[in-house]
Amino acid sequence: MSKEIKYYPQGTCSKEMYFVLDNNNIIHEFRVEGGCNGNLKGIRSLIIGMKAEEVIDKLEGTMCRDRGTSCPDQIAKALKKVINK
């Protein structure tokens, strides 16, 4: 059984993130509405097939300008929220 997650990021240009994780927390799908299209397509190609925990370790704390967060940081926050349930 897979988990489908919609997450609404805070403090970024992206408006909605969508994930599909399997029971082992492996990411099978990731899409974003809004944000920097090219950068997020690149991130998508890197994280598909990875365990959520690995993605969190790599992306958490990444900052964009003076926002106090970023799309990669928001990805980590979304995944943490899901796997810590």
ROVO-989490 format. One line per 2 residues: number of its first residue (from 1); their letters; for each residue x, y, z of N, C-alpha, C. Coordinates in nm, 4 decimals. Layout:
% ROVO-989490
NUM	a	X Y Z X Y Z X Y Z  ...
END
This chain:
% ROVO-989490
1	ms	0.0840 -0.1183 0.0000 0.0000 0.0000 0.0000 0.0885 0.1246 0.0000  0.0546 0.2220 -0.0802 0.1341 0.3442 -0.0864 0.0626 0.4575 -0.0137
3	ke	0.1412 0.5588 0.0204 0.0873 0.6776 0.0860 0.0938 0.7923 -0.0137  -0.0178 0.8582 -0.0359 -0.0226 0.9769 -0.1202 -0.0341 1.0978 -0.0292
5	ik	0.0548 1.1950 -0.0501 0.0613 1.3096 0.0395 0.0543 1.4377 -0.0407  -0.0313 1.5302 0.0038 -0.0313 1.6666 -0.0469 0.0199 1.7539 0.0661
7	yy	0.1115 1.8426 0.0325 0.1704 1.9303 0.1333 0.1692 2.0717 0.0774  0.1360 2.1677 0.1609 0.1307 2.3069 0.1203 0.2461 2.3817 0.1864
9	pq	0.3542 2.4050 0.1106 0.4745 2.4668 0.1665 0.4499 2.6091 0.2165  0.5289 2.6484 0.3132 0.5228 2.7824 0.3718 0.6513 2.8572 0.3393
11	gt	0.6399 2.9825 0.2994 0.7567 3.0676 0.2801 0.8327 3.0439 0.1508  0.7707 2.9776 0.0533 0.8377 2.9511 -0.0744 0.7482 2.9916 -0.1907
13	cs	0.8041 2.9907 -0.3104 0.7271 3.0204 -0.4319 0.6368 2.9038 -0.4698  0.6727 2.7832 -0.4303 0.5903 2.6671 -0.4625 0.4633 2.6703 -0.3771
15	ke	0.3543 2.6230 -0.4360 0.2235 2.6307 -0.3705 0.1735 2.4967 -0.3189  0.2117 2.3874 -0.3847 0.1655 2.2550 -0.3433 0.2682 2.1507 -0.3839
17	my	0.2906 2.0548 -0.2959 0.3798 1.9426 -0.3240 0.2999 1.8137 -0.3100  0.3275 1.7196 -0.3982 0.2569 1.5919 -0.3988 0.3603 1.4804 -0.4002
19	fv	0.3467 1.3863 -0.3091 0.4387 1.2737 -0.2962 0.3616 1.1426 -0.2967  0.4257 1.0365 -0.3461 0.3774 0.9001 -0.3260 0.4938 0.8217 -0.2679
21	ld	0.4721 0.7644 -0.1493 0.5723 0.6821 -0.0814 0.5166 0.5418 -0.0631  0.6037 0.4414 -0.0716 0.5581 0.3059 -0.0433 0.5730 0.2778 0.1062
23	nn	0.5450 0.1569 0.1485 0.5510 0.1213 0.2907 0.6922 0.1259 0.3489  0.7934 0.1261 0.2621 0.9326 0.1373 0.3066 0.9828 0.2812 0.3001
25	ni	0.8915 0.3754 0.2807 0.9224 0.5188 0.2697 1.0090 0.5528 0.1489  0.9989 0.4732 0.0433 1.0680 0.5049 -0.0818 0.9759 0.5938 -0.1652
27	ih	1.0315 0.7013 -0.2181 0.9542 0.7978 -0.2961 0.9372 0.7454 -0.4381  0.8108 0.7351 -0.4814 0.7804 0.6865 -0.6165 0.7285 0.7965 -0.7074
29	ef	0.6817 0.9065 -0.6493 0.6329 1.0186 -0.7281 0.6517 1.1461 -0.6486  0.6822 1.2543 -0.7197 0.6962 1.3856 -0.6577 0.6647 1.4902 -0.7634
31	rv	0.5708 1.5777 -0.7317 0.5358 1.6889 -0.8205 0.5175 1.8142 -0.7379  0.5407 1.9283 -0.8025 0.5267 2.0577 -0.7357 0.4504 2.1531 -0.8263
33	eg	0.3609 2.2295 -0.7657 0.2947 2.3392 -0.8361 0.3636 2.4682 -0.7939  0.4076 2.5465 -0.8910 0.4773 2.6713 -0.8625 0.6251 2.6449 -0.8370
35	gc	0.6956 2.7460 -0.7932 0.8371 2.7313 -0.7649 0.9230 2.7421 -0.8896  1.0504 2.7161 -0.8754 1.1478 2.7226 -0.9853 1.1432 2.5911 -1.0626
37	ng	1.0775 2.5930 -1.1745 1.0473 2.4723 -1.2504 1.1699 2.3846 -1.2772  1.2754 2.4418 -1.3305 1.3943 2.3625 -1.3636 1.4593 2.3011 -1.2412
39	nl	1.4735 2.3795 -1.1367 1.5349 2.3281 -1.0141 1.4519 2.2151 -0.9540  1.3210 2.2323 -0.9514 1.2358 2.1301 -0.8918 1.2286 2.0044 -0.9776
41	kg	1.2394 2.0187 -1.1097 1.2475 1.8998 -1.1960 1.3762 1.8239 -1.1663  1.4847 1.8980 -1.1436 1.6116 1.8344 -1.1088 1.6039 1.7617 -0.9762
43	ir	1.5456 1.8266 -0.8769 1.5289 1.7628 -0.7462 1.4430 1.6380 -0.7606  1.3350 1.6482 -0.8391 1.2472 1.5326 -0.8601 1.3256 1.4143 -0.9140
45	sl	1.4081 1.4382 -1.0154 1.4825 1.3269 -1.0757 1.5826 1.2660 -0.9780  1.6292 1.3449 -0.8830 1.7234 1.2938 -0.7837 1.6559 1.2147 -0.6714
47	ii	1.5363 1.2566 -0.6297 1.4771 1.1930 -0.5114 1.3876 1.0738 -0.5431  1.3411 1.0611 -0.6674 1.2588 0.9440 -0.7017 1.3438 0.8185 -0.6809
49	gm	1.2914 0.7238 -0.6062 1.3632 0.6001 -0.5765 1.4431 0.6043 -0.4479  1.4533 0.7224 -0.3858 1.5271 0.7345 -0.2599 1.4337 0.7135 -0.1415
51	ka	1.4914 0.6716 -0.0297 1.4169 0.6633 0.0959 1.3957 0.8061 0.1479  1.2795 0.8295 0.2026 1.2457 0.9615 0.2553 1.3485 1.0087 0.3574
53	ee	1.3965 0.9182 0.4416 1.4944 0.9546 0.5450 1.6231 1.0099 0.4833  1.6668 0.9531 0.3723 1.7870 1.0021 0.3035 1.7639 1.1413 0.2474
55	vi	1.6467 1.1619 0.1897 1.6130 1.2918 0.1317 1.6101 1.3979 0.2415  1.5510 1.3652 0.3551 1.5472 1.4580 0.4686 1.6891 1.4956 0.5097
57	dk	1.7763 1.3956 0.5247 1.9150 1.4216 0.5652 1.9861 1.5143 0.4689  1.9574 1.5021 0.3397 2.0273 1.5822 0.2390 1.9683 1.7221 0.2217
59	le	1.8374 1.7380 0.2379 1.7727 1.8642 0.2029 1.7368 1.9539 0.3212  1.7192 1.8957 0.4380 1.6777 1.9746 0.5537 1.7778 2.0855 0.5839
61	gt	1.7262 2.2049 0.6061 1.8115 2.3182 0.6418 1.8626 2.3984 0.5237  1.8310 2.3577 0.4014 1.8701 2.4351 0.2834 1.7903 2.5652 0.2827
63	mc	1.8574 2.6774 0.2659 1.7904 2.8071 0.2708 1.7906 2.8760 0.1340  1.6877 2.9560 0.1098 1.6740 3.0361 -0.0117 1.6672 3.1824 0.0293
65	rd	1.7644 3.2573 -0.0102 1.7727 3.3996 0.0241 1.7535 3.4193 0.1737  1.6688 3.5135 0.2108 1.6472 3.5406 0.3538 1.5109 3.4902 0.4015
67	rg	1.4607 3.3869 0.3370 1.3267 3.3355 0.3677 1.3223 3.2470 0.4920  1.4354 3.1952 0.5338 1.4365 3.1037 0.6480 1.3959 2.9622 0.6107
69	ts	1.3762 2.9367 0.4819 1.3414 2.8048 0.4309 1.3683 2.8040 0.2810  1.3290 2.6977 0.2142 1.3437 2.6844 0.0687 1.2543 2.5694 0.0245
71	cp	1.2421 2.5513 -0.1057 1.1657 2.4346 -0.1534 1.2300 2.3040 -0.1050  1.3630 2.2868 -0.1158 1.4224 2.1629 -0.0625 1.3962 2.1450 0.0876
73	dq	1.4058 2.2523 0.1643 1.3778 2.2441 0.3081 1.2322 2.2064 0.3324  1.1403 2.2600 0.2536 0.9988 2.2271 0.2672 0.9712 2.0818 0.2281
75	ia	1.0447 2.0292 0.1307 1.0343 1.8870 0.0959 1.0707 1.8034 0.2182  1.1807 1.8397 0.2834 1.2241 1.7671 0.4035 1.1186 1.7758 0.5132
77	ka	1.0607 1.8939 0.5334 0.9583 1.9109 0.6367 0.8356 1.8247 0.6061  0.7941 1.8221 0.4798 0.6785 1.7411 0.4406 0.7049 1.5929 0.4673
79	lk	0.8221 1.5461 0.4274 0.8549 1.4043 0.4461 0.8656 1.3692 0.5933  0.9242 1.4570 0.6739 0.9333 1.4328 0.8180 0.7940 1.4199 0.8786
81	kv	0.7047 1.5059 0.8385 0.5686 1.5044 0.8901 0.5013 1.3698 0.8600  0.5244 1.3184 0.7403 0.4612 1.1932 0.6985 0.5217 1.0730 0.7700
83	in	0.6527 1.0655 0.7769 0.7148 0.9437 0.8336 0.7110 0.9426 0.9861  0.6874 1.0578 1.0472 0.6796 1.0631 1.1937 0.5384 1.0428 1.2463
85	k	0.4426 1.0172 1.1573 0.3034 0.9931 1.2004 0.2910 0.8585 1.2662
END
